[in-house]
């Protein structure tokens, strides 16, 4: 082949390759490598006050109009215990943010018992610092609302390609763009916040466990800014708190479907999977200790994906 013709063909091939790569990048508006990298971070002390607990928060953005799923861990747990679920949510098109907060000490179920006003007081204090109790007396600048605002501000500054400002309005969090999710105490907190603010949807796992002896927590039957039609929940029939969770669902307005191995099609989902002891069953519906298929994917992933599709709609 003549040398000039060979060089010409080489130049054409390189031009086509560059154009193809450029078009591939343009096919994902708002997308960049940085926007899909997971960010792990701790919040700096505010007003001279160090945060405690202070486990790393986990965040990862998705491009465009992706909703933000905010996840609250169970009592004593941290965001890093839920990476499989957060990865599933991100793969489904959500931006995700696992938030560390005051969830240490005794659970709400053990703290409050039959005191049905106690549950709402504890959840309120952990959300915004109001109504301190003997079991929870958190300052406003260390509560969930402040941590969520500070997390989004941190991400906006340190992960600019993630476009985190999408989830902030003139006065703070843009609740309409958020899906709130959580496990056990964190699930109850998600629904409590959704009572105060209209959010895109709520996903609860093994939560809330706030019914006892024919009574339920007072706040469960109060007016909710987010209707029950935007709330979905998953529990295992062997859960140690199943008898306390069922009446809590009813108080919110969640109808449970028939128990089955991989349930879908209802707002209240009950799995019959053998997840271990009743205590283990309470956690393994969503933690990283959830059972895996032979290929390493969570057995319950199809259920998670179905739930995520409902709040995305």
C-alpha positions in Angstrom: 0.0 0.0 0.0 1.4 3.4 -0.8 2.8 5.3 2.2 0.6 8.4 1.7 -2.6 6.3 1.5 -1.6 4.3 4.6 -1.2 7.5 6.6 -4.5 8.9 5.3 -6.3 5.8 6.4 -4.7 5.9 9.8 -5.7 9.5 10.3 -9.3 8.7 9.3 -9.4 5.8 11.7 -8.1 7.9 14.6 -10.6 10.7 13.8 -13.5 8.2 13.9 -12.3 6.8 17.2 -12.1 10.2 18.8 -15.6 11.2 17.5 -17.1 7.9 18.8 -15.6 8.5 22.3 -16.9 12.1 22.3 -20.4 11.1 21.3 -20.4 8.4 23.9 -19.7 11.0 26.6 -22.3 13.4 25.3 -24.9 10.6 25.3 -25.0 10.9 29.2 -25.8 14.6 29.9 -24.6 15.6 33.3 -22.6 12.4 33.6 -19.0 12.2 34.4 -16.6 9.7 36.1 -16.6 11.9 39.2 -20.4 11.9 39.4 -20.5 8.1 39.7 -17.7 7.6 42.2 -18.7 6.8 45.8 -17.8 9.4 48.4 -17.1 8.5 52.0 -16.9 11.4 54.4 -17.2 12.6 58.0 -18.7 16.0 58.9 -16.6 18.6 60.5 -17.5 19.9 63.9 -20.0 22.8 63.9 -19.9 25.8 66.2 -17.1 24.2 68.2 -19.3 21.1 68.8 -17.9 17.7 67.7 -20.4 15.3 66.2 -21.0 12.0 68.1 -21.5 9.4 66.8 -19.4 10.2 63.7 -19.3 7.2 61.4 -18.5 7.9 57.7 -21.5 8.9 55.5 -21.7 7.3 52.1 -22.8 9.1 48.9 -22.9 8.4 45.2 -24.7 10.5 42.6 -26.6 9.6 39.4 -27.0 12.1 36.6 -29.9 14.1 35.4 -33.2 14.1 37.2 -32.3 11.2 39.5 -34.1 11.3 42.9 -32.0 11.2 46.0 -32.5 8.2 48.3 -31.5 9.0 51.9 -30.9 6.0 54.1 -31.0 5.9 57.9 -29.4 2.8 59.6 -30.9 0.8 62.5 -30.0 1.2 66.1 -26.2 0.9 66.5 -25.6 0.4 62.8 -23.8 2.7 60.3 -24.2 3.5 56.6 -21.4 1.1 55.7 -23.6 -1.9 56.8 -25.9 -1.3 53.9 -23.6 -1.1 50.9 -25.4 -3.9 48.9 -28.8 -2.1 49.1 -27.2 1.3 48.4 -25.4 -0.1 45.4 -28.7 -1.6 44.1 -30.4 1.7 44.5 -27.6 3.5 42.6 -27.7 0.9 39.8 -31.5 1.6 39.6 -30.8 5.3 38.8 -30.9 6.9 42.3 -28.4 9.2 43.8 -27.8 7.7 47.3 -26.8 9.1 50.7 -26.3 7.0 53.8 -26.5 9.2 56.8 -24.9 8.6 60.2 -27.0 10.0 63.1 -27.8 9.5 66.8 -28.9 5.8 66.8 -26.8 4.5 69.7 -28.1 3.2 73.0 -31.4 1.3 73.4 -33.8 1.0 70.5 -37.0 2.9 70.5 -39.0 -0.3 71.2 -37.0 -1.0 74.4 -36.8 2.7 75.5 -40.5 3.5 75.1 -42.3 0.2 75.6 -46.0 1.0 76.2 -45.5 4.8 76.4 -47.0 5.7 73.1 -46.1 9.4 73.2 -42.5 8.5 73.8 -41.8 7.2 70.2 -42.7 10.5 68.5 -40.8 12.5 71.0 -37.6 10.5 70.5 -38.0 10.6 66.7 -38.6 14.3 66.8 -35.5 15.0 68.9 -33.3 12.9 66.7 -34.7 14.7 63.6 -34.4 18.3 64.6 -33.4 18.6 68.3 -36.9 19.4 69.7 -38.7 17.5 72.5 -35.7 16.2 74.4 -36.5 13.1 76.6 -34.6 11.1 79.2 -33.7 8.7 76.3 -32.8 11.3 73.7 -31.6 14.8 74.2 -29.8 15.8 71.1 -28.9 19.4 70.2 -30.3 20.8 67.0 -26.9 21.2 65.3 -26.2 17.5 65.8 -29.7 16.2 64.8 -30.6 14.6 61.4 -31.8 17.7 59.8 -28.6 19.6 60.4 -26.5 16.6 59.4 -28.5 16.2 56.2 -28.1 19.9 55.3 -24.4 19.8 56.2 -23.9 16.6 54.1 -25.4 18.1 51.0 -23.3 21.3 51.5 -20.1 19.1 51.9 -20.9 17.1 48.8 -21.7 20.3 46.8 -18.2 21.6 47.7 -16.2 18.4 47.5 -18.0 16.5 44.7 -19.1 19.3 42.3 -19.5 16.8 39.4 -22.2 15.1 41.5 -24.5 18.1 41.0 -25.7 17.8 44.6 -27.2 21.3 44.6 -30.1 19.7 42.8 -31.4 18.5 46.1 -31.2 21.8 47.9 -33.8 24.6 47.8 -33.6 28.2 49.0 -34.1 27.2 52.6 -32.3 23.8 52.7 -33.3 20.3 51.7 -35.7 20.0 48.7 -37.9 17.3 50.2 -39.8 16.7 47.0 -36.8 15.2 45.3 -36.0 12.8 48.2 -36.9 9.2 48.8 -36.4 8.4 52.5 -35.4 4.9 53.4 -34.3 3.1 56.6 -33.9 0.0 58.6 -35.6 -0.6 62.0 -35.3 2.6 64.0 -34.1 4.3 60.8 -37.2 3.1 58.9 -39.4 4.7 61.6 -37.4 7.9 61.4 -37.8 8.0 57.6 -41.6 7.7 58.0 -41.7 10.2 60.8 -39.9 12.8 58.6 -42.3 12.0 55.8 -45.1 12.9 58.1 -43.6 16.4 58.4 -42.5 16.9 54.8 -43.9 15.7 51.5 -41.3 13.4 50.0 -41.3 11.4 46.8 -41.6 8.1 48.7 -40.6 6.1 51.7 -39.1 2.6 52.0 -39.0 0.9 55.4 -37.3 -2.3 56.3 -38.3 -4.2 59.5 -40.0 -1.0 60.7 -41.6 0.7 62.5 -41.8 -1.6 65.6 -44.1 0.8 67.5 -47.1 -1.3 68.4 -47.7 -3.1 71.7 -50.7 -4.6 73.5 -53.3 -3.3 71.1 -51.8 0.3 71.0 -49.6 2.1 68.5 -47.3 5.1 68.8 -49.4 8.3 68.8 -47.6 9.9 65.8 -48.4 7.0 63.5 -52.1 8.1 63.1 -51.4 11.8 62.9 -51.8 13.7 59.6 -48.9 12.8 57.2 -47.6 15.2 54.5 -46.7 12.1 52.5 -49.7 9.8 51.8 -49.5 6.1 52.6 -49.8 5.4 48.9 -46.2 6.6 48.6 -45.0 4.2 51.3 -43.7 0.6 51.0 -42.3 -1.7 53.6 -40.6 -5.1 53.8 -40.3 -7.4 56.8 -39.6 -11.1 57.4 -42.3 -13.2 59.0 -39.7 -14.5 61.5 -38.7 -11.1 62.6 -38.5 -10.8 66.5 -40.5 -7.6 66.2 -43.1 -8.8 63.7 -46.0 -8.6 66.1 -45.1 -5.0 66.8 -44.5 -4.0 63.2 -47.8 -5.4 61.8 -50.1 -3.0 63.9 -47.7 -0.1 63.1 -48.2 -0.7 59.3 -52.0 -0.8 59.9 -51.8 2.5 61.8 -50.0 4.2 58.9 -52.4 2.7 56.3 -50.1 0.0 54.8 -51.9 -3.2 53.8 -49.8 -6.3 54.0 -49.7 -8.8 51.1 -49.6 -12.5 51.4 -46.3 -13.8 52.8 -44.1 -15.4 50.1 -40.4 -16.0 49.4 -39.9 -12.9 47.2 -42.9 -10.7 47.7 -44.0 -7.9 45.4 -47.3 -6.2 44.5 -48.3 -4.8 47.9 -47.3 -1.8 50.1 -46.6 -4.2 52.9 -44.3 -7.0 51.8 -43.7 -10.1 53.9 -40.9 -12.5 53.0 -40.8 -16.1 54.2 -37.1 -16.6 53.6 -35.3 -18.3 56.5 -32.9 -15.6 57.5 -31.6 -17.1 60.8 -32.8 -16.5 64.3 -35.7 -14.0 64.9 -33.1 -11.4 65.8 -31.1 -12.1 62.6 -34.3 -12.0 60.6 -34.9 -8.4 61.8 -31.7 -7.3 60.3 -31.0 -9.5 57.3 -33.8 -8.1 55.1 -31.5 -5.2 54.1 -28.1 -5.3 55.8 -25.0 -6.6 54.1 -25.5 -9.9 56.0 -28.5 -10.6 53.8 -28.3 -14.0 52.1 -26.6 -14.2 48.7 -27.2 -16.3 45.6 -24.5 -18.4 44.2 -23.4 -15.5 41.9 -23.0 -13.2 44.9 -26.1 -11.1 44.4 -28.6 -10.7 47.3 -31.5 -13.1 47.3 -33.8 -10.3 48.1 -32.5 -8.0 45.4 -35.5 -8.5 43.1 -37.7 -7.3 46.0 -35.5 -4.3 46.6 -35.6 -3.4 42.9 -39.4 -3.7 42.8 -39.7 -1.4 45.8 -37.3 1.1 44.2 -39.3 1.1 41.0 -42.4 2.1 42.9 -40.9 5.2 44.5 -39.2 6.1 41.2 -42.6 6.1 39.4 
